[in-house]
Amino acid sequence: LRDFPFRRGEGRFEVRAQVAGAVFEYLPRWEPLRDVNADLRFTGTGMRIALIHGRMHGMNAGRATIAIDDFLASGGAGVTVNGRIAGAANSLIDGLEAIPDPRYNAWLPRGVRAEGNGVLTLALSIPVKRPAETTFDGHYRFLDSSIELPFRAIRVDNIRGALTFGRKGLEGGSLRASLLGSEAKLDAATGADGVTRIDA
């Protein structure tokens, strides 16, 4: 074992396990992933978790992987999270509002409510020693949902389509919905100046 972590092929270190009912905390003060059932594998100085099931803010998480390539990397370990979360659209809004860092939710109007369901696909890259430098890419697909905006009680129904977002907020997307009694198509895009424009 004196040659661990066997970077030159002197040996091989590998541990496999199955975990049930675990809690995974990936960022300080963020809602953790709970009720985790997963296959866990340590190989050399790396780790990989293949998620079977988990829950976050009342939504079901599945088809996810959590990986650390090298615990002993000179610049600090990096965690990557790639996953899919499905559930009530309002649960997603609650989750976004609960994020303690405004960089990730400042674009979301406070007081917005939703009905229906959706699917969130998310990719996170987390430098363990510098969590403030976390980056992420998200894709949310509305499954015939409804949203009520807090200003002027505007309600948008029968929403279909998807939005993409990242660390700087909403990036773009295309939606179809019923708005003020008519069918509408909404296209959103954020320019290099950081301004989001919506065409209807």
Phi, psi and chi 1 to 4 in degrees:
 res  aa     phi    psi   chi1   chi2   chi3   chi4
   1 LEU       -   -9.3  -67.1  178.5      -      -
   2 ARG   -66.3  -17.7   66.1 -173.5 -179.8 -171.2
   3 ASP   -93.1    1.5  -65.6  -39.5      -      -
   4 PHE   -57.9  137.5  179.3   80.5      -      -
   5 PRO   -94.4   24.6   35.2  -35.9      -      -
   6 PHE    60.6   45.6  -47.9  124.2      -      -
   7 ARG   -67.7  -21.5  -66.0 -170.2 -175.3  -83.4
   8 ARG  -104.1   16.0  -61.3  178.9 -178.7  177.0
   9 GLY    81.5   19.5      -      -      -      -
  10 GLU   -70.4  -17.7  -56.6   93.4  -25.6      -
  11 GLY  -172.8 -170.3      -      -      -      -
  12 ARG  -142.4  130.2  179.2  176.6  176.8   83.2
  13 PHE  -113.7  125.2  172.3   78.5      -      -
  14 GLU  -150.0  132.9 -176.8  171.2  -12.5      -
  15 VAL  -133.2  133.2  174.2      -      -      -
  16 ARG  -124.4  143.6  -61.7 -170.0 -177.3 -159.6
  17 ALA  -156.6  160.5      -      -      -      -
  18 GLN  -114.0  133.5  -68.5 -175.7  -33.7      -
  19 VAL  -118.0  149.7  -62.9      -      -      -
  20 ALA  -139.6  137.8      -      -      -      -
  21 GLY    69.4   24.7      -      -      -      -
  22 ALA   -85.1  167.0      -      -      -      -
  23 VAL  -121.8  129.4  175.6      -      -      -
  24 PHE  -115.8  114.8  178.0   66.5      -      -
  25 GLU  -101.7  112.2  -62.8 -175.7   -1.9      -
  26 TYR  -102.1  -24.4   47.8   94.0      -      -
  27 LEU  -142.8  142.0  -82.4  171.9      -      -
  28 PRO   -57.9  132.6  -21.8   32.3      -      -
  29 ARG    70.9    0.8  -61.6 -171.0  -62.4  135.5
  30 TRP   -86.9  151.9  -76.0   45.9      -      -
  31 GLU   -60.4  124.0  173.4   70.3   14.4      -
  32 PRO   -75.8  166.5   29.0  -34.7      -      -
  33 LEU   -85.6  123.9 -168.5   59.7      -      -
  34 ARG  -114.3  167.0  -57.1 -179.4 -175.5  -83.3
  35 ASP    52.6   43.4  -59.6  -34.1      -      -
  36 VAL   -79.5  124.3  172.2      -      -      -
  37 ASN  -112.8  123.1  -66.6  -13.6      -      -
  38 ALA  -157.8  162.0      -      -      -      -
  39 ASP   -97.4  127.9  -67.1  -37.5      -      -
  40 LEU  -113.4  134.1  175.8   63.3      -      -
  41 ARG  -140.1  123.8  179.7  179.6  179.4 -176.8
  42 PHE  -105.3  128.5  -70.1   91.0      -      -
  43 THR  -134.3  117.9  -55.5      -      -      -
  44 GLY    59.9 -121.6      -      -      -      -
  45 THR  -105.4   17.5   58.0      -      -      -
  46 GLY  -112.2  167.3      -      -      -      -
  47 MET  -143.6  144.8  178.2 -162.1   75.8      -
  48 ARG  -141.7  129.4  179.2 -179.3  173.6   85.8
  49 ILE  -114.8  122.7  -60.5  173.5      -      -
  50 ALA  -102.6  107.5      -      -      -      -
  51 LEU   -74.8  130.8 -175.4   71.5      -      -
  52 ILE   -94.6  -42.5  -61.3  170.0      -      -
  53 HIS  -161.1  147.9  178.9  -95.0      -      -
  54 GLY  -163.9  172.9      -      -      -      -
  55 ARG  -136.8  144.4  -69.0 -175.8   64.3   78.6
  56 MET  -146.8  122.5  179.6 -173.8  -64.8      -
  57 HIS    51.2   38.9  -76.7  -68.7      -      -
  58 GLY    80.0    0.5      -      -      -      -
  59 MET  -100.4  153.7  -63.3  179.6  -69.3      -
  60 ASN   -91.6  128.2  -66.2  -46.5      -      -
  61 ALA  -107.2  135.7      -      -      -      -
  62 GLY  -157.3  173.9      -      -      -      -
  63 ARG    50.1   50.4  -69.5  169.3   49.5 -173.7
  64 ALA  -124.7  151.4      -      -      -      -
  65 THR  -129.5  141.7   58.0      -      -      -
  66 ILE  -125.4  125.4  -57.5  162.5      -      -
  67 ALA  -138.9  146.8      -      -      -      -
  68 ILE  -127.6  117.3  -62.6  176.2      -      -
  69 ASP   -71.9  -38.2  -71.5  -25.4      -      -
  70 ASP  -153.3  108.8 -170.6  -11.0      -      -
  71 PHE   -62.3  -27.6  -76.5  101.7      -      -
  72 LEU  -104.6   20.6  -56.0  178.1      -      -
  73 ALA   -58.1  141.0      -      -      -      -
  74 SER   -60.4  -34.7   58.3      -      -      -
  75 GLY   -90.9    5.5      -      -      -      -
  76 GLY   103.4  149.0      -      -      -      -
  77 ALA   -68.9  153.1      -      -      -      -
  78 GLY  -123.5  136.5      -      -      -      -
  79 VAL  -107.2  131.1 -179.9      -      -      -
  80 THR  -114.9  136.6   57.2      -      -      -
  81 VAL  -127.4  123.2 -179.3      -      -      -
  82 ASN  -128.5  123.1  -67.1  -81.7      -      -
  83 GLY  -160.9  176.9      -      -      -      -
  84 ARG  -133.6  129.7  179.5  176.4  178.4  -86.6
  85 ILE  -126.9  130.3  -58.3  173.2      -      -
  86 ALA  -124.8  144.9      -      -      -      -
  87 GLY   162.6 -162.6      -      -      -      -
  88 ALA   -66.3  136.4      -      -      -      -
  89 ALA   -60.2  -35.3      -      -      -      -
  90 ASN   -67.7  -30.0 -148.4   47.0      -      -
  91 SER   -66.2  -37.1  -65.7      -      -      -
  92 LEU   -63.7  -43.8  173.7   67.4      -      -
  93 ILE   -61.0  -43.7  -69.0  173.6      -      -
  94 ASP   -58.0  -41.2  -70.4  -18.9      -      -
  95 GLY   -65.6  -41.3      -      -      -      -
  96 LEU   -65.7  -42.2  -71.9  171.4      -      -
  97 GLU   -64.7  -26.8  -70.6  179.9  -19.3      -
  98 ALA   -82.2  -10.5      -      -      -      -
  99 ILE   -64.4  127.1  -65.3  175.0      -      -
 100 PRO   -75.1  -12.2   26.4  -34.3      -      -
 101 ASP  -102.3  114.9 -169.2  -25.9      -      -
 102 PRO   -64.4  -15.0   23.2  -34.1      -      -
 103 ARG   -61.8  -23.2  -70.3  174.5  -62.4  179.6
 104 TYR   -97.3  -11.5  -61.2   96.5      -      -
 105 ASN  -142.1    9.7   55.0   19.6      -      -
 106 ALA   -63.1  -25.0      -      -      -      -
 107 TRP   -77.7  -12.5   54.1  -87.0      -      -
 108 LEU   -86.1  120.5 -178.3   69.4      -      -
 109 PRO   -62.1  130.6  -20.3   32.2      -      -
 110 ARG   -68.5  135.3  -64.8  -60.4  175.7 -175.6
 111 GLY    93.0   -1.7      -      -      -      -
 112 VAL   -69.0  140.1   64.6      -      -      -
 113 ARG  -125.8  156.9  -65.9  -69.4   87.1 -171.7
 114 ALA  -142.5  156.3      -      -      -      -
 115 GLU  -130.6  158.8  -62.3  174.8    2.1      -
 116 GLY    94.4 -168.4      -      -      -      -
 117 ASN  -126.6  169.1  -63.1  -61.8      -      -
 118 GLY  -164.2  174.0      -      -      -      -
 119 VAL  -129.4  126.4  178.1      -      -      -
 120 LEU  -107.4  126.1  171.8   67.3      -      -
 121 THR  -110.0  128.0  -56.6      -      -      -
 122 LEU  -136.2  138.7 -170.4   63.6      -      -
 123 ALA  -126.2  118.8      -      -      -      -
 124 LEU  -114.2  142.4  -78.8  164.7      -      -
 125 SER  -127.6  114.6  179.6      -      -      -
 126 ILE  -120.1  110.5  -52.2  166.9      -      -
 127 PRO   -74.7  116.8   -9.0   25.4      -      -
 128 VAL   -58.6  -40.4  173.3      -      -      -
 129 LYS   -80.6  -15.1  -69.7 -174.9  176.5 -179.5
 130 ARG  -136.0   64.2  -56.6  176.3  -54.5  -79.4
 131 PRO   -60.1  -22.5   20.1  -32.4      -      -
 132 ALA   -66.0  -16.7      -      -      -      -
 133 GLU   -94.0   12.9  -62.1  177.0   13.5      -
 134 THR   -57.3  137.7  -65.3      -      -      -
 135 THR  -120.2  153.6   60.6      -      -      -
 136 PHE  -154.4  155.5   76.0   92.5      -      -
 137 ASP  -129.2  132.8  -67.2  -63.3      -      -
 138 GLY  -129.7  153.6      -      -      -      -
 139 HIS  -141.1  120.7  176.3  -83.1      -      -
 140 TYR  -119.8  126.1 -173.6   77.3      -      -
 141 ARG  -108.3  122.6  178.1  162.7  -65.0  -80.9
 142 PHE   -81.0  133.8  -68.2   89.5      -      -
 143 LEU  -112.6   79.1  -57.4  177.0      -      -
 144 ASP    55.6   54.5 -160.7   17.5      -      -
 145 SER   -99.6  173.6  -52.5      -      -      -
 146 SER  -132.5  145.9  -61.3      -      -      -
 147 ILE  -132.9  136.1  -71.6  179.5      -      -
 148 GLU  -114.7  117.9 -174.6  169.5  -34.1      -
 149 LEU   -84.0  146.9  -58.4  173.2      -      -
 150 PRO   -72.3  -22.7   25.8  -34.2      -      -
 151 PHE   -92.3  129.0   37.9   85.9      -      -
 152 ARG    58.5   18.0  -62.9 -173.2 -179.2  179.5
 153 ALA    50.2   42.9      -      -      -      -
 154 ILE   -76.7  129.9  -65.1  176.0      -      -
 155 ARG  -118.4  133.1 -176.5  178.5  174.3   89.5
 156 VAL  -117.1  123.7 -174.1      -      -      -
 157 ASP  -114.6  165.6  -66.5  -53.5      -      -
 158 ASN    53.1   46.1  -51.4  120.9      -      -
 159 ILE   -77.7  126.5  -55.2  171.2      -      -
 160 ARG  -129.9  145.5  -64.3   93.3   62.4 -157.3
 161 GLY   125.3 -167.1      -      -      -      -
 162 ALA  -143.5  153.4      -      -      -      -
 163 LEU  -124.4  146.2  -64.2  175.1      -      -
 164 THR  -115.1  147.4   58.6      -      -      -
 165 PHE  -151.5  162.9   54.0   92.5      -      -
 166 GLY  -147.8 -159.4      -      -      -      -
 167 ARG   -61.0  -31.2 -178.4  172.7  177.9  175.4
 168 LYS   -89.3    2.1  -66.0 -177.8  179.2 -179.5
 169 GLY   112.9 -153.8      -      -      -      -
 170 LEU   -65.3  131.8 -179.0   66.7      -      -
 171 GLU  -105.8  -35.1  -66.1  177.5  -11.0      -
 172 GLY   167.7 -178.6      -      -      -      -
 173 GLY   154.2  173.7      -      -      -      -
 174 SER  -139.6  129.4 -178.4      -      -      -
 175 LEU  -131.1  150.2  -58.4  174.2      -      -
 176 ARG  -118.8  141.3  -70.4 -173.1  179.2  -85.4
 177 ALA  -163.2  169.8      -      -      -      -
 178 SER  -100.2  120.1  -62.9      -      -      -
 179 LEU  -132.2  121.7  175.4   62.6      -      -
 180 LEU    54.5   38.4  -59.5  176.6      -      -
 181 GLY    84.9    1.0      -      -      -      -
 182 SER  -126.2  154.4  -59.7      -      -      -
 183 GLU   -75.4  132.7 -175.7   73.7    9.2      -
 184 ALA  -132.3  150.4      -      -      -      -
 185 LYS  -118.2  124.9 -175.8  176.2 -174.4  -66.6
 186 LEU  -117.5  125.2  -53.5  174.1      -      -
 187 ASP  -116.8  126.6  -66.4  -50.3      -      -
 188 ALA  -118.4  141.9      -      -      -      -
 189 ALA  -152.3  139.9      -      -      -      -
 190 THR  -107.0  124.6  -60.1      -      -      -
 191 GLY   -83.5  178.7      -      -      -      -
 192 ALA   -63.1  -22.3      -      -      -      -
 193 ASP   -81.9   -0.2   55.9    2.4      -      -
 194 GLY    83.9    1.4      -      -      -      -
 195 VAL   -91.2  129.3  176.3      -      -      -
 196 THR   -91.2  128.7  -60.3      -      -      -
 197 ARG  -115.8  135.6  -64.1  170.8  174.9   83.8
 198 ILE  -119.3  123.6  -61.6  176.9      -      -
 199 ASP  -107.0  133.1  -64.6  -37.5      -      -
 200 ALA  -119.5      -      -      -      -      -
